[in-house]
C-alpha cells in the first residue's frame, strides 16, 4: 500500500489551522457579549407596577464595545506568546530534555537516516525520563519541530520498531499535523481560562445578587428569581464553552494517525515493525506524571488512564486518536 495524499493532508491541516486562528476573536468576543448580558439583567417594572427582569441591550452593547478591544488585544498577545513559546511550554509540561548525539547515538542515527531518506531537515530530539512507552512530535516551524521519546520506548523497542515510531512522528511533522495540534492546544487553553473567569464572575454575581436581593426584594421573591437566572446563565456559558472545545476536535481528523502510519510504512518499508511497536506501546502507554488532555492528543497512543469514567468514554466519541487495534490491523495488511 503506497503512502499517498501528503500534499492534500498538508493543505487540509494548513486550512484547519487558519480556521481555528480566525475562530479565536469571534468566539472570545461572543463569550464576552454573553458575559455582559449576564450582568446586564435589570429589575424593571411594567405598566401595572409589577417587577420583572429584562435586558438593557443599549447598555450591554455599550459596555461590550468598550471591553471588546481590550479583550481582543489580550487574546492576541496571549496567542502570540503561546504560539511563539509552544515548544518550551510543552517541554516544561512533559519534563522533556534535549537528547544529544553523544548521549544516545542509536536514536540520533535513526532520526538522521530517516530525515535523509525523506529529504527533510532534522528536527530536535528530546527525551523524557519515564519508564512508560510513548512518543510525540511537536512544533510549528523548522526551528521548533521536535520528536520526543520516553526512556521506556527507547529501551524497550528494538531498532526496527523504534525506527517505525520515529518515522511516524516525522510524518506528522511533514504533514503539518503538529501545527494544527499546537493551535488546538492554545485554543482550548484560552477557552478554559475564559470559562474560569466567567464562572468566577458569575459566582460573585450570584453571591452579590443573593445578599442584596434578600435585603431589598425579600417581600416579592425577586432575589430567588435573580439567583436562578444567574445560575442558568452560568450553565449556558459552561455548555457553550464545552461545546466549542468539542468542536476543535473535529478539526483534528483521526485520519492523521492513519496517514502518519502509512508514511512510516513508506519510509521504513517495514509496516509490521510499527505494528509490533504499537502493540507493545498499547500495553504501557502514557506518561506517569502527565494527565492533561491537550498534551495527551500529541502522543502516538492516547494514554488509557485518561479515559476511565462514563464522561471520559462519552468524550472519546470525539477522540483525536483512532483505535490502536484498527491501526495495527491496517498496518499488517500492507
C-alpha positions as CSV (number, residue, x, y, z in Angstrom):
1,X,0.0,0.0,0.0
2,X,1.6,3.2,-1.1
3,X,1.5,6.3,1.0
4,X,-0.4,9.0,-1.0
5,X,-2.1,12.3,-0.3
6,X,0.6,14.1,1.6
7,X,0.0,17.4,-0.2
8,X,-3.7,17.1,0.4
9,X,-3.1,16.4,4.0
10,X,-0.7,19.4,4.3
11,X,-3.3,21.7,2.6
12,X,-6.1,20.4,4.9
13,X,-4.0,21.0,8.1
14,X,-3.0,24.4,7.0
15,X,-6.6,25.3,6.3
16,X,-7.7,23.9,9.7
17,X,-5.0,25.9,11.5
18,X,-6.2,29.1,9.8
19,X,-9.8,28.4,10.6
20,X,-9.0,27.8,14.3
21,X,-7.0,31.0,14.4
22,X,-9.8,33.0,12.8
23,X,-12.3,31.5,15.3
24,X,-10.3,32.9,18.3
25,X,-11.5,36.5,18.2
26,X,-15.1,35.6,17.1
27,X,-15.6,33.1,20.0
28,X,-13.9,35.2,22.7
29,X,-15.8,38.3,21.7
30,X,-19.0,36.3,21.6
31,X,-18.4,34.9,25.1
32,X,-17.6,38.4,26.3
33,X,-21.0,39.6,25.0
34,X,-22.8,36.8,26.8
35,X,-20.8,37.8,29.9
36,X,-22.1,41.4,29.5
37,X,-25.7,40.1,29.1
38,X,-25.4,38.2,32.4
39,X,-24.6,41.4,34.2
40,X,-27.0,43.4,32.0
41,X,-30.0,41.9,33.7
42,X,-32.1,44.6,35.2
43,X,-35.0,44.6,37.6
44,X,-37.7,46.8,35.9
45,X,-41.4,47.4,36.3
46,X,-44.2,47.1,33.8
47,X,-47.2,49.4,33.3
48,X,-49.0,47.9,36.3
49,X,-46.0,48.2,38.6
50,X,-45.1,44.5,38.6
51,X,-41.4,43.7,38.9
52,X,-39.8,41.8,36.0
53,X,-36.4,41.1,34.6
54,X,-35.2,42.5,31.3
55,X,-32.0,43.0,29.3
56,X,-30.8,46.6,28.7
57,X,-29.3,45.9,25.3
58,X,-28.2,49.5,24.8
59,X,-26.1,49.4,28.0
60,X,-24.9,45.8,27.2
61,X,-23.7,46.8,23.7
62,X,-22.1,50.0,25.1
63,X,-20.2,48.0,27.7
64,X,-19.3,45.3,25.2
65,X,-17.9,47.8,22.7
66,X,-15.8,49.3,25.5
67,X,-14.3,46.0,26.6
68,X,-14.0,44.3,23.2
69,X,-10.8,46.0,22.0
70,X,-9.1,45.1,25.4
71,X,-10.3,41.5,25.2
72,X,-9.1,41.2,21.6
73,X,-5.7,42.7,22.5
74,X,-5.2,40.5,25.5
75,X,-6.1,37.3,23.5
76,X,-3.8,38.4,20.6
77,X,-0.9,38.9,23.0
78,X,-1.7,35.6,24.7
79,X,-1.9,33.8,21.4
80,X,1.3,35.3,20.2
81,X,3.2,34.2,23.3
82,X,1.7,30.7,23.2
83,X,2.4,30.4,19.5
84,X,6.0,31.6,20.0
85,X,6.9,29.6,23.1
86,X,4.8,26.5,22.5
87,X,7.9,24.3,22.4
88,X,9.1,25.5,25.7
89,X,5.7,25.1,27.2
90,X,5.3,21.5,26.1
91,X,8.8,20.7,27.2
92,X,8.1,22.1,30.6
93,X,4.7,20.3,30.9
94,X,6.2,16.9,30.0
95,X,9.6,17.3,31.6
96,X,11.4,16.6,28.3
97,X,15.1,17.4,27.9
98,X,17.3,17.6,24.8
99,X,19.0,14.4,23.7
100,X,22.5,14.8,22.3
101,X,24.1,12.5,19.8
102,X,26.8,11.5,22.3
103,X,24.2,10.5,24.8
104,X,22.4,8.1,22.5
105,X,23.9,7.7,19.0
106,X,21.5,4.9,18.3
107,X,18.4,7.2,18.4
108,X,20.2,10.1,16.8
109,X,21.3,7.9,13.8
110,X,17.8,6.5,13.3
111,X,16.3,10.0,13.2
112,X,19.1,11.3,10.9
113,X,18.9,8.4,8.4
114,X,15.1,8.8,8.2
115,X,15.4,12.5,7.6
116,X,17.9,11.9,4.8
117,X,15.5,9.3,3.3
118,X,12.6,11.7,3.1
119,X,14.6,14.8,2.4
120,X,13.6,16.8,5.4
121,X,15.6,18.9,7.9
122,X,16.4,17.0,11.0
123,X,14.2,18.1,14.0
124,X,15.3,18.4,17.6
125,X,15.3,15.2,19.6
126,X,14.0,15.2,23.2
127,X,13.8,12.5,25.8
128,X,11.5,12.1,28.8
129,X,12.9,10.1,31.7
130,X,9.8,7.9,32.1
131,X,9.6,4.1,32.0
132,X,6.3,4.1,30.2
133,X,6.2,3.9,26.4
134,X,5.2,6.8,24.2
135,X,6.4,9.4,21.7
136,X,5.1,12.5,20.1
137,X,6.1,15.2,17.6
138,X,5.6,18.9,18.2
139,X,6.4,22.3,16.8
140,X,5.1,24.8,14.2
141,X,8.1,25.5,12.1
142,X,11.6,24.2,11.3
143,X,13.1,25.9,14.4
144,X,10.6,24.3,16.8
145,X,10.0,20.9,15.2
146,X,10.8,18.2,17.8
147,X,10.5,14.5,18.2
148,X,10.2,13.4,21.8
149,X,10.7,9.9,23.1
150,X,10.3,8.4,26.5
151,X,13.2,6.4,28.1
152,X,10.9,3.4,28.2
153,X,10.2,3.4,24.5
154,X,13.9,3.8,23.7
155,X,14.9,0.9,25.9
156,X,12.0,-1.5,25.2
157,X,11.7,-1.3,21.4
158,X,14.2,-2.9,19.0
159,X,15.8,-0.8,16.2
160,X,13.2,-1.7,13.6
161,X,10.3,-0.9,15.9
162,X,11.8,2.3,17.2
163,X,12.6,3.4,13.6
164,X,8.9,2.8,12.8
165,X,7.8,5.0,15.7
166,X,10.2,7.8,14.7
167,X,9.1,7.6,11.1
168,X,5.5,8.0,12.3
169,X,6.4,11.2,14.2
170,X,8.4,12.6,11.3
171,X,5.4,12.1,9.1
172,X,3.3,14.2,11.5
173,X,5.9,17.0,11.0
174,X,5.9,16.6,7.2
175,X,2.1,16.7,7.1
176,X,1.9,19.8,9.3
177,X,-0.2,17.8,11.8
178,X,1.9,19.3,14.7
179,X,0.9,22.8,13.7
180,X,-2.8,22.2,13.9
181,X,-2.4,20.3,17.1
182,X,-0.5,23.2,18.7
183,X,-3.1,25.7,17.6
184,X,-5.8,23.5,19.1
185,X,-3.9,23.2,22.4
186,X,-3.6,27.0,22.6
187,X,-7.3,27.4,21.6
188,X,-8.5,25.0,24.3
189,X,-6.3,26.7,26.8
190,X,-7.7,30.1,26.1
191,X,-11.3,28.9,26.2
192,X,-10.7,27.1,29.5
193,X,-9.2,30.3,31.1
194,X,-12.0,32.5,29.8
195,X,-14.6,30.0,31.1
196,X,-12.9,30.1,34.5
197,X,-13.0,33.9,34.6
198,X,-16.7,33.9,33.6
199,X,-17.5,31.3,36.2
200,X,-15.9,33.3,38.9
201,X,-17.6,36.4,37.8
202,X,-21.0,34.7,37.8
203,X,-20.3,33.2,41.2
204,X,-19.6,36.7,42.6
205,X,-22.8,38.0,40.9
206,X,-24.6,35.0,42.5
207,X,-23.4,35.9,46.0
208,X,-24.0,39.6,45.5
209,X,-27.4,39.1,44.0
210,X,-28.4,36.7,46.7
211,X,-27.4,39.1,49.5
212,X,-28.7,42.3,48.0
213,X,-31.9,40.7,46.8
214,X,-32.7,39.3,50.3
215,X,-32.3,42.8,51.7
216,X,-34.2,44.7,49.1
217,X,-36.6,42.3,47.4
218,X,-37.5,39.8,50.1
219,X,-41.2,40.5,50.0
220,X,-41.7,39.8,46.3
221,X,-39.2,36.9,45.9
222,X,-37.2,38.6,43.2
223,X,-33.9,37.6,44.8
224,X,-34.6,33.9,44.2
225,X,-35.5,34.7,40.6
226,X,-32.3,36.6,40.1
227,X,-30.3,33.8,41.5
228,X,-32.0,31.3,39.2
229,X,-31.3,33.5,36.2
230,X,-27.7,33.8,37.0
231,X,-27.3,30.1,37.6
232,X,-28.9,29.2,34.3
233,X,-26.7,31.8,32.5
234,X,-23.6,30.2,34.1
235,X,-24.7,26.8,33.0
236,X,-25.3,28.0,29.5
237,X,-21.8,29.6,29.4
238,X,-20.2,26.4,30.6
239,X,-22.2,24.4,28.0
240,X,-21.2,26.7,25.2
241,X,-17.5,26.6,26.2
242,X,-17.6,22.8,26.4
243,X,-19.3,22.5,23.0
244,X,-16.7,24.8,21.4
245,X,-13.9,22.7,22.9
246,X,-15.5,19.6,21.4
247,X,-15.7,21.3,18.0
248,X,-12.0,21.9,17.9
249,X,-11.6,18.1,17.9
250,X,-13.3,17.9,14.6
251,X,-10.5,20.0,13.1
252,X,-8.1,17.3,14.2
253,X,-9.0,14.4,11.9
254,X,-8.4,10.9,13.2
255,X,-7.1,10.2,9.7
256,X,-3.9,12.0,10.6
257,X,-2.8,8.9,12.6
258,X,-3.5,6.6,9.7
259,X,-1.7,8.9,7.4
260,X,1.3,9.0,9.7
261,X,1.2,5.2,10.0
262,X,1.2,5.0,6.2
263,X,4.1,7.5,6.0
264,X,6.1,5.4,8.4
265,X,5.5,2.3,6.3
266,X,6.7,4.1,3.2
267,X,9.8,5.5,4.9
268,X,10.9,2.2,6.6
269,X,9.5,-0.3,4.1
270,X,8.6,-2.3,7.2
271,X,5.0,-1.7,8.3
272,X,4.9,-4.7,10.6
273,X,7.7,-3.2,12.7
274,X,5.4,-0.2,13.5
275,X,2.5,-2.6,14.1
276,X,4.7,-4.5,16.6
277,X,5.7,-1.2,18.3
278,X,2.1,-0.1,18.6
279,X,1.2,-3.4,20.2
280,X,4.0,-3.0,22.8
281,X,3.2,0.7,23.4
282,X,-0.5,-0.1,24.0
283,X,0.4,-2.2,27.0
284,X,2.3,0.7,28.7
285,X,1.1,3.9,27.1
286,X,1.3,7.4,28.6
287,X,3.5,9.4,30.9
288,X,3.1,8.8,34.6
289,X,3.1,12.4,35.6
290,X,1.0,13.8,32.8
291,X,-2.8,13.9,32.8
292,X,-3.5,16.8,30.5
293,X,-5.9,16.0,27.7
294,X,-4.4,18.7,25.4
295,X,-0.9,17.3,25.7
296,X,-2.2,13.7,25.5
297,X,-3.5,14.3,22.0
298,X,0.1,14.6,20.8
299,X,1.0,11.1,21.8
300,X,1.3,8.2,19.3
301,X,-1.2,6.3,21.5
302,X,-3.6,8.2,23.8
303,X,-2.9,7.2,27.5
304,X,-5.7,4.9,28.6
305,X,-5.7,6.2,32.1
306,X,-7.2,9.4,30.9
307,X,-10.4,7.5,29.9
308,X,-11.9,5.8,32.9
309,X,-15.3,7.1,33.8
310,X,-18.6,7.4,31.8
311,X,-18.0,11.0,30.8
312,X,-14.5,10.2,29.6
313,X,-15.8,7.4,27.5
314,X,-18.5,9.7,26.1
315,X,-15.8,12.2,25.3
316,X,-13.8,9.6,23.5
317,X,-16.5,9.6,20.8
318,X,-14.7,12.8,19.7
319,X,-11.3,11.5,20.3
320,X,-8.4,12.6,18.1
321,X,-7.0,9.1,18.1
322,X,-8.4,6.0,16.2
323,X,-8.5,2.5,17.7
324,X,-5.0,1.1,18.1
325,X,-6.3,-2.3,17.1
326,X,-7.6,-0.9,13.8
327,X,-4.2,0.8,13.2
328,X,-2.4,-2.5,13.8
329,X,-4.8,-4.4,11.5
330,X,-4.3,-1.9,8.6
331,X,-0.5,-1.9,9.0
332,X,-0.4,-5.7,8.9
333,X,-2.3,-5.7,5.6
334,X,0.4,-3.7,3.8
